[in-house]
Amino acid sequence: MDPRTRALIEAPIVPTLIRLAVPNIVTTVVQASTGLIETYYIGKLGTDALAGVALVFPGVMLMQMMSSGAMGGGVSSAIARALGAGRKDDADATISHALVIATGFAAFFSVLMLGFGRPLYAALGGHGGSLTVALTYSDIVFSGVLLIWLFNTLANVIRGTGNTFVPAVVTIAGAALLIPLSAALIFGIGPLPAWGAAGGAMALLMYHGVGALAFACYLWSGRAVVRPKLLQTRLRWALFRDILRIGLLASLTSIMTNVTIALTTGVVGAFGPAAIAGYGVGTRLEYLLISLAFGFGGPLVALVGTNLGAGNRERALRGAWIGGWLCFGMTEAIGLLAALFPAAWLTLFDRDPGMVEAGSTYLRIVGPFYGFFGLGMALYFASQGAGALKWPLIAGFCRLLIAVGGGWLAMRLTGSLAMVFAALGLGLAVLGLLIAGAIKAGAWFGGQTGGHDKPAASR
């Protein structure tokens, strides 16, 4: 067994989790920061541009979450469990299957969004200038969305081996190029014309394309624990199933997260473009929390998956709870700061009074619930490693019902934006508490909370 795999099974949990989480947190913070910087740039183009990109943002984040946290989590989990069980050949072969899946999903979403983007964004409240920006940005991103899928799939192949350092290096180096490139393409520098919001979309695709190439070079170099063998690999349904049985359920959770934000954007749209922009900037912070949670979540997939592959239930559970509560503390601190000082965040992007007022209302009400969101997201990733996503899926559906259904009722009955946001906060609390309660009750092991035998999901 490779020493890096053995460390996941035998080394002390807290140092191991921190060692893996720190570079992964840096990775996700840098990735999220590049999106925030792009939002800052686009905010300079006016409220219509900011609102237009806000309409597309849930779809872009859906691609990020599905390719990295959902299907990517399925890839990491499959590789981790194969390595933990000593099936190195299956781990190598999983890479080819993961690339086939990534290509299929990218093609599906390209066709879907290029064909139906206009009615979707119009239904969410886009019109006039904001709709024009939304369509321009969306058409570019979804024409090249395969690059996003390849980048995140290959990164998760590497993370599944317990290596979070290489993805961190590639992401940081890419961000160092993306930030000035995005500004150059949006505003124009020297011979480069000013492309506006379209320039931000172009820079995003360039970043993912170069990063995907870097990951491929590392994997084919032979320095990784696993190595792609595309020509030697015969496609097998069993390996597709090993990824998809986790990735599809996780994708439903990602879809519900983004549908929740997209539909509540539609509810907020009844209050005007400034409210959409304020809510959009506010939810950028929520997406940043998802990225931070993934900082712990990526290592948790590898730690839990490898230990359950080796039959170590107690160690897998202990690692999940440690990661979950660390993530709770981190995201709750951010939420409380945002609730106390909302303008410090919002005015980074725009100073329109209507936008700042709506965004401040959102952060003051929803911010104190961010800790539950962080707890739920960390345990969701741990559940991917366990191959047990029933309760995270149920919790995500409950959040959707409470946030969208409750928000719509609040708008109809009270006409109050604050009450709409109160429903969103309640949905976050339910999400975290349901997942935590289910794991505590033994959901990973059919109601049993302890033991060392291999779980049913791994047999």
Rosetta blueprint (number, residue, H / E / L):
1 M L
2 D L
3 P H
4 R H
5 T H
6 R H
7 A H
8 L H
9 I H
10 E H
11 A L
12 P L
13 I H
14 V H
15 P H
16 T H
17 L H
18 I H
19 R H
20 L H
21 A H
22 V H
23 P H
24 N H
25 I H
26 V H
27 T H
28 T H
29 V H
30 V H
31 Q H
32 A H
33 S H
34 T H
35 G H
36 L H
37 I H
38 E H
39 T H
40 Y H
41 Y H
42 I H
43 G H
44 K L
45 L L
46 G L
47 T H
48 D H
49 A H
50 L H
51 A H
52 G H
53 V H
54 A H
55 L H
56 V H
57 F H
58 P H
59 G H
60 V H
61 M H
62 L H
63 M H
64 Q H
65 M H
66 M H
67 S H
68 S H
69 G H
70 A H
71 M H
72 G H
73 G H
74 G H
75 V H
76 S H
77 S H
78 A H
79 I H
80 A H
81 R H
82 A H
83 L H
84 G H
85 A L
86 G L
87 R L
88 K H
89 D H
90 D H
91 A H
92 D H
93 A H
94 T H
95 I H
96 S H
97 H H
98 A H
99 L H
100 V H
101 I H
102 A H
103 T H
104 G H
105 F H
106 A H
107 A H
108 F H
109 F H
110 S H
111 V H
112 L H
113 M H
114 L H
115 G H
116 F H
117 G H
118 R H
119 P H
120 L H
121 Y H
122 A H
123 A H
124 L L
125 G L
126 G L
127 H L
128 G L
129 G H
130 S H
131 L H
132 T H
133 V H
134 A H
135 L H
136 T H
137 Y H
138 S H
139 D H
140 I H
141 V H
142 F H
143 S H
144 G L
145 V H
146 L H
147 L H
148 I H
149 W H
150 L H
151 F H
152 N H
153 T H
154 L H
155 A H
156 N H
157 V H
158 I H
159 R H
160 G L
161 T L
162 G L
163 N L
164 T L
165 F H
166 V H
167 P H
168 A H
169 V H
170 V H
171 T H
172 I H
173 A H
174 G H
175 A H
176 A H
177 L H
178 L H
179 I H
180 P H
181 L H
182 S H
183 A H
184 A H
185 L H
186 I H
187 F H
188 G L
189 I L
190 G L
191 P L
192 L L
193 P L
194 A L
195 W L
196 G L
197 A H
198 A H
199 G H
200 G H
201 A H
202 M H
203 A H
204 L H
205 L H
206 M H
207 Y H
208 H H
209 G H
210 V H
211 G H
212 A H
213 L H
214 A H
215 F H
216 A H
217 C H
218 Y H
219 L H
220 W H
221 S L
222 G L
223 R L
224 A L
225 V L
226 V L
227 R L
228 P L
229 K L
230 L L
231 L L
232 Q L
233 T L
234 R L
235 L L
236 R L
237 W H
238 A H
239 L H
240 F H
241 R H
242 D H
243 I H
244 L H
245 R H
246 I H
247 G H
248 L H
249 L H
250 A H
251 S H
252 L H
253 T H
254 S H
255 I H
256 M H
257 T H
258 N H
259 V H
260 T H
261 I H
262 A H
263 L H
264 T H
265 T H
266 G H
267 V H
268 V H
269 G H
270 A H
271 F H
272 G L
273 P H
274 A H
275 A H
276 I H
277 A H
278 G H
279 Y H
280 G H
281 V H
282 G H
283 T H
284 R H
285 L H
286 E H
287 Y H
288 L H
289 L H
290 I H
291 S H
292 L H
293 A H
294 F H
295 G H
296 F H
297 G H
298 G H
299 P H
300 L H
301 V H
302 A H
303 L H
304 V H
305 G H
306 T H
307 N H
308 L H
309 G H
310 A L
311 G L
312 N L
313 R H
314 E H
315 R H
316 A H
317 L H
318 R H
319 G H
320 A H
321 W H
322 I H
323 G H
324 G H
325 W H
326 L H
327 C H
328 F H
329 G H
330 M H
331 T H
332 E H
333 A H
334 I H
335 G H
336 L H
337 L H
338 A H
339 A H
340 L H
341 F L
342 P H
343 A H
344 A H
345 W H
346 L H
347 T L
348 L L
349 F L
350 D L
351 R L
352 D L
353 P H
354 G H
355 M H
356 V H
357 E H
358 A H
359 G H
360 S H
361 T H
362 Y H
363 L H
364 R H
365 I H
366 V H
367 G H
368 P H
369 F H
370 Y H
371 G H
372 F H
373 F H
374 G H
375 L H
376 G H
377 M H
378 A H
379 L H
380 Y H
381 F H
382 A H
383 S H
384 Q H
385 G H
386 A H
387 G L
388 A L
389 L L
390 K H
391 W H
392 P H
393 L H
394 I H
395 A H
396 G H
397 F H
398 C H
399 R H
400 L H
401 L H
402 I H
403 A H
404 V H
405 G H
406 G H
407 G H
408 W H
409 L H
410 A H
411 M H
412 R H
413 L H
414 T H
415 G L
416 S L
417 L H
418 A H
419 M H
420 V H
421 F H
422 A H
423 A H
424 L H
425 G H
426 L H
427 G H
428 L H
429 A H
430 V H
431 L H
432 G H
433 L H
434 L H
435 I H
436 A H
437 G H
438 A H
439 I H
440 K H
441 A L
442 G L
443 A H
444 W H
445 F H
446 G L
447 G L
448 Q L
449 T L
450 G L
451 G L
452 H L
453 D L
454 K L
455 P L
456 A H
457 A H
458 S H
459 R L
